[in-house]
Amino acid sequence: DANTTADLIGDLEVLRTHLSVSQWHLFGGSWGSTLALAYAQTYPDHCLGLILRGIFTCSAREVDWFLYGMRRVFPDAWDDFVEAIPLAERGDLLTAYRTRLNDPDPKVHAPAARAWATYEARCSTLRPNPNVVRAISDSPSTVALARIEAHYLANGAFLAPDQLIDDIVKIRHLSGAIVHGRYDMVCPIETADRVARAWPEADFTIVPGAGHSALEPGNRKALLDAVERLKKRG
């Protein structure tokens, strides 16, 4: 309830005002990049710049890729993802998972959340990393993560189609850094490329040998370098 992109932008404004911050830099990856773009486009005068990683705009194309397209690269992970869903419901995996994730019975929502989070984690790194999978799928926040992700995917992040791309014109004067793993399978690089083309003033770093996770060495170094550049700019 009361959990939409507009609500989250409002929460950020409450936090900014409470902390007496006149302007700030935004740093967000994956869904965090969605929210950072949406916030900056709503309040550009309150922003100094953005560092974005693994860009995601919650378009229908991106959502379909997450639910079905990744099967083309991770068929084994996808098979495990759909195993708990009856064959008759697999044509609409998002509804099938939302029904289970929002079931009040832990015996229903807990395994669904673990399957959802494990699927995402297994597809997040270029090379298999059981530590990443374990950290995401066995976390106390696993149920919240899966429920909220499914909620926003089902609602297109409460944004108009291509809204975040079309409104980049509002933030082109801000400092921008885009970091994206060449082999990001969760959020394919084509979206980051669209953002970079609409925002040519932003630094666009494509990290070779990296997938989606911010914890991969190449992504982590590129993000730290972006922060260092911000520091030098003052």
ZIPEZI-V917782 format. One record per residue. N is the residue number from 1. OMEGA is omega in degrees with one decimal (* if undefined). Layout:
n & omega
N & OMEGA
N & OMEGA
This chain:
n & omega
1 & 177.4
2 & -179.6
3 & 177.9
4 & 177.0
5 & 178.2
6 & 177.5
7 & -179.2
8 & 175.0
9 & 176.2
10 & 177.4
11 & 178.5
12 & 178.4
13 & 176.3
14 & 179.7
15 & -180.0
16 & -179.9
17 & -179.9
18 & -178.0
19 & -179.5
20 & 177.5
21 & -178.6
22 & 177.7
23 & 179.8
24 & 172.7
25 & 178.5
26 & -179.6
27 & -177.6
28 & 177.8
29 & 177.9
30 & 176.1
31 & 177.7
32 & 176.7
33 & 176.2
34 & -177.3
35 & 178.9
36 & 178.5
37 & -178.4
38 & 179.3
39 & -176.6
40 & 179.8
41 & 176.3
42 & -177.4
43 & -177.8
44 & -178.6
45 & -180.0
46 & -174.0
47 & 173.6
48 & -178.4
49 & -178.5
50 & 167.4
51 & -173.0
52 & -179.7
53 & 177.4
54 & -168.6
55 & -179.2
56 & -179.9
57 & 175.8
58 & 175.2
59 & 178.6
60 & 179.2
61 & -179.8
62 & 179.4
63 & 179.1
64 & 177.8
65 & -179.0
66 & -174.7
67 & -173.6
68 & -173.5
69 & -178.0
70 & 176.3
71 & -177.4
72 & -178.9
73 & -178.6
74 & -177.3
75 & 179.9
76 & 178.2
77 & 179.8
78 & 178.0
79 & 178.1
80 & -180.0
81 & -175.5
82 & -174.5
83 & -176.5
84 & -178.3
85 & 178.1
86 & -176.7
87 & -177.1
88 & -177.6
89 & -172.7
90 & 174.7
91 & 177.3
92 & -176.2
93 & -177.6
94 & 177.4
95 & 179.9
96 & 179.7
97 & 179.6
98 & 178.7
99 & -178.3
100 & -178.9
101 & -178.8
102 & 175.2
103 & -178.0
104 & -177.0
105 & 179.1
106 & 179.3
107 & 177.3
108 & -173.2
109 & -177.2
110 & 178.0
111 & 177.2
112 & 179.5
113 & 179.9
114 & 179.3
115 & 179.5
116 & -176.6
117 & 179.3
118 & 177.5
119 & -180.0
120 & -177.0
121 & -179.5
122 & -178.9
123 & -170.2
124 & -176.0
125 & -179.9
126 & 176.7
127 & 179.9
128 & -178.9
129 & -177.9
130 & 179.2
131 & 177.4
132 & 179.8
133 & -178.4
134 & -178.1
135 & -177.4
136 & -172.4
137 & -179.3
138 & -178.6
139 & 174.5
140 & -178.7
141 & -176.4
142 & -179.1
143 & 179.5
144 & 179.5
145 & -176.5
146 & -179.7
147 & -176.6
148 & 177.7
149 & -179.1
150 & 179.5
151 & -178.3
152 & 177.6
153 & -178.1
154 & -176.9
155 & 179.8
156 & -177.8
157 & 178.9
158 & 179.7
159 & 174.4
160 & 177.8
161 & 178.6
162 & -178.6
163 & -175.6
164 & 176.0
165 & -176.9
166 & -175.0
167 & 176.3
168 & 177.5
169 & -178.6
170 & -173.8
171 & -175.8
172 & 179.3
173 & -178.5
174 & 173.0
175 & -178.4
176 & 175.2
177 & 179.2
178 & 178.6
179 & -177.5
180 & 176.3
181 & -179.2
182 & -174.4
183 & 175.4
184 & -179.3
185 & 179.7
186 & 177.3
187 & -175.4
188 & -171.1
189 & -177.9
190 & 178.9
191 & 176.7
192 & 179.1
193 & 177.1
194 & 179.4
195 & -178.6
196 & 178.5
197 & 177.9
198 & -176.9
199 & -173.6
200 & 178.7
201 & -178.0
202 & 172.8
203 & -178.9
204 & -179.1
205 & 174.1
206 & -174.1
207 & 178.0
208 & 177.0
209 & 179.1
210 & 175.6
211 & -173.0
212 & -170.0
213 & 175.4
214 & -177.4
215 & 177.3
216 & -172.3
217 & -178.1
218 & 178.2
219 & -178.8
220 & 179.6
221 & -178.9
222 & 178.6
223 & 177.8
224 & 177.1
225 & 179.1
226 & 178.2
227 & 178.6
228 & 177.4
229 & 177.0
230 & -178.8
231 & -178.6
232 & 178.5
233 & -179.7
234 & *
